Amino acid sequence: MNAFRFLGDMTHLFSVLVLLLKIYATKSCSGVSRKTQELYMLVFVARYLDLFTDYVSLYNSVMKVVFITSSAAIVWCVRRHPQVRRTYDKEQDTFRHAVLVAASFLLALMFHERFTFREICWAFSIYLEAVAILPQLVLLQRSRNVDNLTGQYVFFLGAYRAFYILNWIYRYFTEGHHSRWIPWLAGLVQTALYADFFYYYFLSWKNNVKLELPA
């Protein structure tokens, strides 16, 4: 554990709390991509298969449980909550996320560190997380006007990934050149996907105007 890893975990946790706050306070999931949330739920389930077999620390176990349950809760709200599900914009959230799942699985089969079930699932989760935000970004671009809480949710997700890249750089230089190339590559791809959003987010913050993305 180092400061960058901790900050990454906290910004990731904060992004989830912001989204849950939006849904429960407004009883609305307007601007939220259900498909992105389903992808994140799949990411966490595939990555944390070791939850009941390998104990690292209480912090580690709690964070795993929080991310699995919170993503499942968000998906349930968008799909099943009587009030929230009526606000879901199915017409705009049309990204074919099954393609991302299939492509990530094929990459995991071809590029992995060890050919075991858990390592394939781990690699799959890393590849899928790198592109899981795509349906959300496409939805925001189509709707153009982004409400404050949804914008903050995406911003903190991007910040989480940026902190994790700093964490890997720190570990590379302090832990005997510790390096796993799969998360490095996937993390860079994921951060690049946020670049355009960050640009417009900072413009809106600087000019104190509502966040709008170009069509």
Salt bridges, closest charged atoms under 4 A:
ASP9 OD2 - ARG5 NE 3.23
GLU38 OE2 - ARG34 NE 3.16
GLU38 OE2 - ARG79 NH2 2.76
GLU38 OE1 - HIS97 NE2 3.06
ASP50 OD1 - LYS64 NZ 3.01
ASP54 OD2 - ARG118 NH2 2.44
GLU113 OE1 - ARG180 NE 3.01
GLU119 OE2 - ARG114 NH2 3.26
GLU119 OE1 - ARG180 NH2 3.35
GLU129 OE1 - ARG47 NH2 2.68
GLU129 OE1 - ARG161 NH2 3.03
ASP147 OD2 - LYS22 NZ 2.98
GLU175 OE1 - ARG171 NE 3.24
